[in-house]
Amino acid sequence: MLTVHAAPLVLPVGTSPVAGGAVAVDGGRIAAIGPYERVRDAHPTARVRQWPGVLTPGLRQWDCVALLTRLYHPDPREADELGEQPLTGAEFARLAGRMDEARRAGSVRRGLQRMLSHGTTHVAGPFDDHAVRTAVARSGLTAVAGAPGGLPGSPDLDPLARGGGLPGSVHAPLTVGGRADLAVFDVPDEAALVAAGAGTCVATVLGGRLVHRRR
């Protein structure tokens, strides 16, 4: 079914922003980009999803491997004991020594869910670890080559922290005929997005499928 994703501001990247814009998605591909009224009139039977803030291409996560292998992402049922935020450093090391494969695989899956909640649609490998490789393949996220020479510093769930702005954080611009990988952030404009970060994500569309929606 064709779906129109509308937002106060669409930032395709590489072309001009569209105020009061929309992106029509047919299956896994982008069918149209433009002002909402024009896109809606061209597809009168489409389902319409109205989003707040800005709609952008999906983001690319360079730190995927580190985020999944050097951090533990607690299960909500462990919140009383471990809290809700990922554990790293000495806390991760203490836990890793008594972690079985099932528990580790659960952490990896939850880590990928956290990435989706930050507008991520592309993740950088290589994925040599079996649990990570399996979880990435099942998630539907698109795997891409890692950053040349690797990246210094601690891994960050926010792809914008590595990309230095929106153009450097997306895998590809939004284009008609391109894969429908979208992210929506509850901020008024691009400057506010960069300042506030990808934690403002309210929706992630992966190959045309709505895979994350903030409740």
N, C-alpha and C positions, 0 to 999 in steps of 0.2 A: 504494500500500500504506500502511495506517495505521501510524504509528510513535509509540511512547511514549518521550519524553525524560524521564528521571528524574534527580534530583539531591538531595543532602542538604538543600538549601534552594532553594525557588523564590520569587523576588521579582517578583510580577506588576506592582508599582507601582500605587498607587491603591487597593489592597486589601491585606489582611493577608498577611504571608509564610506560606508553607506548608513546614513542616519535613517532610523525607522526602517531597517532593512530586514531581509529574510533570505533563507537558503532552503531551496526545495530539494528534497532527497528522495530518490526513486531507487528502492532496493539499497544497494551499497554505494551508489554513486550520486554525485551532485547534479541535479537537473537544471537548476537556475540559481542565480544570485542577483539581488537587486532590491529596489524599494518594495516594501511589503505589499502595497496595493497592486503593483504590477505583477509580482510573483503570484499573489493570491488569485488575481483575475485570470492568469494563464493556467492555473491549476485549481479550478473552483471546487473540485470534489476532494481535494487533499485534506488530510487531517492537519490541524494547525496546533502547534505548541508555542505558546507565548512565554518568553523568558525575560527576566530582568537583566539589566546591565549590558555587557558586551559579548558578542559571539565571535569566536576566533577559530583558526585551525587548531587541531589537537596538538599538544606539546610533546616534545621529545625528551625522554629521561636518560641522561648520560650515565647516571650513577646507579642504574638498575641492579647490577651484580652486587655492588657493595651494599646497597640498601637491603638486599635479600640475604646476604651471607655474613654481614658484619653487624647486623641489627636483629633483635628479636621483637616481633610485633605481637604483643599480648592478645590472647583471646579475651573477649569481654567478660568471660566468667572468671578470669584471673585478675580483674581490675582491683579487687580489694587487696590482693597480695602484691601485684606488680605495677599497678597503675594502668593508665590507658595509653601512654606514649611509648614509642619504640625504645628499647633498651640497647645501649651501646657501651663501648669501652669495657671497664672492669665489671659492670653489671652483666653485660652480655657474656663475657668470658666465664663468669661464675655459673651462669645458667647453661652455657653451651656444654659444659662437661657432664651434665646429667640430662641432656636432651636426647630422646630417642627420635627415630626417623619420622614417625607419625607427627610428633610435636613440631619438629623442624619443618615438615612439609606444610603444616597448618600456618606456621609463621610466614612462610614464603607466600602462601595464598593470600593471607591478610595484608602482606606488604604490597602485593600487586593491587589489591582492592584500594589501599591507601593511595597508590599512584593514580588509579582511575579517578579517585576523588580530588585529585589535583590537576585534572584535565589532560592527563597523559594518555597518548594513543600509540606512541612509538617508544621502544626501549632498546638501549644499546647493549650489545653483547661484547665478547663471545660468552655463550652460556655453556661452560664446561661442566658445571655442577648438574648432576642428574635431576635433583629435585627442582632446581630453578628452571632447567630446560623444559621439563615436563609441564610445570605450572605456567610458564610463558606460552607454550604451545596451546594449552587448553584455554587460556584467557582470551585469545583472539587478538591480543596486542601484537603489533607489527614489530618484528625484530630487525634492527639495523646494525651496521658496523659501529664499533666503539670509536670514541674520540681518538684521533691520531696521537700516540704518545701517552695516552691516559690523561687523567685530570688530577691536579693536586688538591690537597685539603680534604675535609670531611665530606661524606656524601650528604646530599640535601634532597628531601622529598619534593621541594619546589623546583621544577625545571627552569623557571625564570631566573633563579639564583645563578645557574650555570650559563644561561644563554645571554645574559647581559641586556635583556630587553626582549620584546615579543618577536621581532624578525629572526633573532638568533636562537630562539627557543622552540620554534615550530619546525616540523619536518618538511612541510611543503605548504605553499599558499593554498587557499580555497580557489578551485577552478571548476568551471562547468565540465562535466565528464570525469573529474577526478574522484578519488575515493572519498566517501563522506565520513571523515574524521573531524569532529567538531568539539569545541569546548565552550562553555558559557560561564562567565564570571559576574558576580553581583557587585560591579563597580561601574562608575559612570563613563570612563574613557581609558585609553591606553596608558596614560601617565599614572592614573590611579591603580591600574592593574599591576604595573611594574612596582609601584610603591607598596601595595598591600600584599602582593604575591598570589600564587596559584591556590592558596588555601581558601580563596574566595570562590572557588569553583562551585557552581550549583548543578551543572549537568555535563556529562561527557557522552558523546555519540561515537561509537566505534564501528566503522564500516556500515553506517546507517542504523545501528542498533543503539538504543538508549541503555547504556550500561551503568551509569551512575546518575542519581538524582538526589540532591540534598532534600531531606524531609523537613 
